[in-house]
Amino acid sequence: DQDFQNWELILVDDHSTDDTMELAKSFQLKYTDKIHVYLNPKKGASAARNYGFSIAKGKYIQFLDADDLILPGKFNAQLFIFQDTKSDVVVSDYIVSDFNTQKKISHHTFEMLDSNILYCLLRNVVGSGNPIYKTEMVKKIGGYNEKLTSAQDWDFHLRLYFSEAKFSHHAGDFFQIRKVNDSLSSSWIKVYEQACEYLPELKTSIQTDKHFTLQCSQYIASLYHLTLIHSKLTAKRPFYRNQMREWSGGNFDFLSSRLKKGLVFVTGFRFLEFLERIRIKFRR
């Protein structure tokens, strides 16, 4: 459904266990000049993206996961921004819907990229199918981190930013995430756990960046706080606790209510942690 037709599709099967490969090959036979099908030599979403990227020949790259959609007009709209600016990554807005019912769940905009880019990239995950990228910039950072099983897009776009890639925002919904209940990304706590584990590797880059603000550090403190409360990885609690304290710097603004701030001021973080964990237990 794209007006722009100068594209090739590198379709990578990530070790599917049904008839996906046969179906994909039937499309390859029908569109031999457009579609090329491969089996992921490793396993996992990041490895599949990197393998497809290593084969692609275009000046620009568009990633797309199997359960998501790119909407009509996306290529023309975003490629135009590359011609008009010195952009390396063009990001638009997107919607999230239920895979089965197609009912809209949420809408995400990235207007903040133009005014508060670091906080925007920390706070809002840019889905892999949302932007179009200059191939040379993806190559510069070595593609996706294959060690990560979740938080992959979050890490990918932060590394692009720290490699001095220029991001631009083009308003409009050109991407649709279709949420599947059993997908890795549907479990937010898994994403938070992985992000918390990986954040120390980015800490210096984040804190020395010219766009680093108190708002950024408070958001990261809240990420560690939520993970500390909700994660079942009990052995990781001291790590989450210490990182939360370091990023907060003794500032409690990341807490969501005055009552919580007051409790921390009077009794300390551990008592609040205890109360919140009890509340979650009874709520379940």
N, C-alpha and C positions, 0 to 999 in steps of 0.2 A: 504493500500500500504506500510505498514511497515514490515521490515524484522523481527524486534523484536516483538514477539507475546504474551509475558506474561503481558497482560494488561486487565483492566476492564474499561468499559465506563459507567460513571454515567451521564445520560442525564436528565437535569433539564428543564422542561417546565416553562417558566416565564409568565404564564397566557396568552398564545396565544389565539387568537380569531378565528382561522381557524381550519383545520383538523390536525394540527401539532401533537397533543397528540395521536390521533388515529394512525397516521403514525409511530410515535416513538414506540408505543406499539406493532405494527406489527413487528418491528425489534427486540424488546425484546423477543417476542414469537419465533422468528426464531433463535436467538442467546442467549438462556437463561443463558449460563455460562459466557457471555461476556458483555451483555448490560442490564442495569437496569434503569428504567424510573421513574421519580418522578415529582410531581408538586411543584413548589416553594411555601413554606408556606407564604412567604412575597411577595415582588414584587421588581423588579429591578435587574440589572446585578450583582451588588456586592452581594446582598442577595442570588441570584441563585448560584453564584460561592461558597459562603461560605457554603450553604446548601449541595451542591454536595461534597465539600471538607470534610464536617463533616461525610459523609457516606463512603468516599473512604478509602480503607484499604492498599494501596500501600506505599512503602518506598519513592516513588517519585510521583510527581503530575504534570500533564500537563493540563493547562486550554485551552479551545478553544471556542470562540464565534461562534454563528450559521452561520455567513456570511463569516467566514475565513477558511483557509485551512492549514493543516500541510502537508509538502511535503515528498515524499518518502525518507527513510534513516534517518529521523530526530531522532528517538528513539535511534538507534544504535550509531549514531554520537555523540549525546550529552551525553548519558549514559556512553560512553567510557571515557569521560572527568572526570566524577565522580570517576571512578575507578583509573584514573591516577593522580588525584589531590585531595586536601581536599576541593573541591568546595561545596557550598551550592546551588548555582544558576548557570546554564550554559546557556549563551545567544549566539545566532547565529545572522546572518543577515536576513533581510527580504525584500520583495518587496510589493509594493502597486499597486493594479490594479483596474480597473473599474469593478464593479460586473456584469454588463450586457454585456459589450464588451470584458472583460478580457484584455483590453489594459493596458500595464504597465504604471503607472503614475510616480512612483519614486522607488528608491532603498536606503536602509538604512543599514549602517554597524556600528558595535559597537567595532571596534578595539581600540578606545580611552578608553574603560573600563580598559585596562591594564596599561595605563599611566596617565590618568586624570579622575578617576572614578567619583568623585562628580560632576564635570562639565558635564561629559557625561550623568549622570542620570538626572541632572537638564535640560540640553539642549535637550536631545533626549528621547522621550517617548519609553520605552520598552513595546511593546504590550504584553498582557497577554498570548497569545498563542505562543510567541517567545521562552521563556526559558522552561527548565524543572527545577523543584525545589525539594529540599529535603523536604519531608512532615513536618518534625520536625521544620524547619525554618518558614514555613508558619503558623504553629500552634503557634509558639513562639510570632508572632506579631498579632495574632488574626484574620488572614485573611484580607479580603478587608474591607475598611471603608464604611459601608452601608449608611452613611449620604451623601456621595458624589454622585451626578448624572452624573458628568463628571470628567475628570482628575483623574480617579480612578487608572489607571495603574501607572501614574506618582507618585501619593502618595504611592501606594503599594510598588514600588521598592525603593523609598527613605527610607521608614520605614524599609524595609528589610536590606538596607545598614547600617542604623543607629543602627540596632540590631546586627551588626557585622557579617552579612552573607557574606561569601566569594563569589564574583562573578568571573566567568571565561568567556572568549570569545572563541568561536569555529567558525572560519571563514566558510562561506558557507550559501547559501539561503535555509532555511528549513521551512520558514513560509511565508504565503501570506495573506495579508489583502485585502479583496475585499470591496472597498468603495461603500457604498450605499448613495445616495444623501440626504435622509431624516434621516440618522442615527445621534445620538447625537454627535458622534466624528467627523462628517463631518463639524460641525460648530465650527471653531477654537476659535471664540470669547467666546462661552459658556465655552469651556475648560479653556481659559485664566481667565475668570471671577471667575471660581471655584478655580483655582490654586491660584489666587491672594487673595481670601478670606481665603484660608487655610494656606498659607505660614507663617503667624505669628506664628502658632503652631509649625512650624519646624525651626523657626528662630534661636533659641539658638543652636539646634543640627547642623544646617548648619554652623553657624559662629564659632563654637568651634571645628569643625572637622579639622583634620590635613591636609586634602586635600582642605580646603577652600582657594580660591585665589581671587585676584581682578577680574579675568575673571568670576568667579562665581557671585560675587556681581553685576558686570556690566550687566551680562545676566538677573539677576532678576530685576534690575532697568529697563532694556529694556522691560521686560514682563509687568511691571506696566505701563510703558509709552505707549505701544501699546494698552493696555486695557483702559487706560485713554482716548485715542484718539478715539477708535472705539466703546467702550461700550455705550449702550443707558441707562445704569443705572446711571442717572445723580446724584442721591443722594449719590452714591459711589465715585464720583470724588474727594472729599477732601481726602478720605482714599487712593485712588490710588496715588494721588499727593504726600501725605506725605510719603507713603511707597517708592515711586520712589526716593524721595530726600534722605531718610534714607539709602537706599541700594546704591545709587550712591556716597554718601559721598562728593558731590560737584565735582565729576569727570564726565565729559560729554562724555567720550569715548563710552558709549553705544549708542549715537546718530549716525545715519547712514551716515552723511555727514559733511564736514567742515562748510558749510553754516549754518546748524542747530546749530552746536556748537557755531559759531560766533554770531548767533541771541540770543542764550541763554546767552552768555557772556555779550552782550550789553544790551538786553532788559529783560532777565529773562525767566523762563520756561513758564509763563502764556501766553506771546505773541506768542511763538512758538506753544503752545497748541491751541490757537485761530486760527492761520493760518492753522495748519494741519487739524483741524476739518472742516474748510471752504473748504479746498482742497478735503477732502473726500466727503463732501456733494455734490460738483459740479461733482465729478467723478462718483457718483452714478446716 
